[in-house]
Amino acid sequence: MRVLITGATGYVGRAVAVALAGAGHEVDALTRDPGSDRARGLRDLGVRPLRGRLADRAVLSGILASADAVVHTAFDPDDPVGADRALFGALADAGRRQHLVYTTGCSVYGEHAHAVLTPQTPVDDGNRRARLEAELRSAGLPHTVLRPGMVHGGDARSSIVGDWFREARSSGPVHRGRRDKVWSWIHVEDLARAYTAVLRAPEEHDGRTYLLADAHPVAPLAVVEAAARAVGSTDALTFAPVEDEKPVYRVFDRDEVIDASAARGALGWTPQESDVLPALPASFRQWSAARP
């Protein structure tokens, strides 16, 4: 199968692109700069970088003409809604019924009070990502939605764990918001395997939504402390209000516990990598090696 992936030079996208190529797919990566170090690294791993942007409808439509499926992991900070809508529109224009694997996350539930999150848990209709999921369903395009928990592992590029490594090394560890909150986590390599599982038989997962996490929720406070130990920081842990957190993470100032049994059953998917706490030392080494 020829698969077009967006966001392949990013943290999650790179892992997914490499996993798809390893599973025998022909993988094309949409990227603004095929000559970048990240894009050239993908080429060495069997992924073909193609110049293009989601906002360029004509170029995107031309690239989609040869794709059998699309994996969307990109996030356009300049126009996140417009970029995703452009992809939906280009797929509709293509008329080839390519299957879209669409990435969102637990932010779709908003400021909820649910003890456990499942695909049936009501979303926050005012949430941007929840609205885009609804638009995708209404468009009638073949698709599967993946909602991962907090992603860790690998070089932690653009992840909250990477932020904690950086902060612990530069100024000391900081925990923001509620101290008692608990989150579900997923290793980036396990997340990548879920995408390959969907594309083994995409028609079986059309219209389905899967939540993805390992079976061991961990308090972010414990992860901040362990990340500081991995870095070798001897600075005291400090605490700050959630208002000091990056905007993208403020919605998670509550328990975010995922029931991933639907994905395990339907996809035949089981997490294989280390849970977040034991994975931190290896992840820090990769994070550190990737820094200039």
Disulfide bonds with the S-S distance in Angstrom:
none
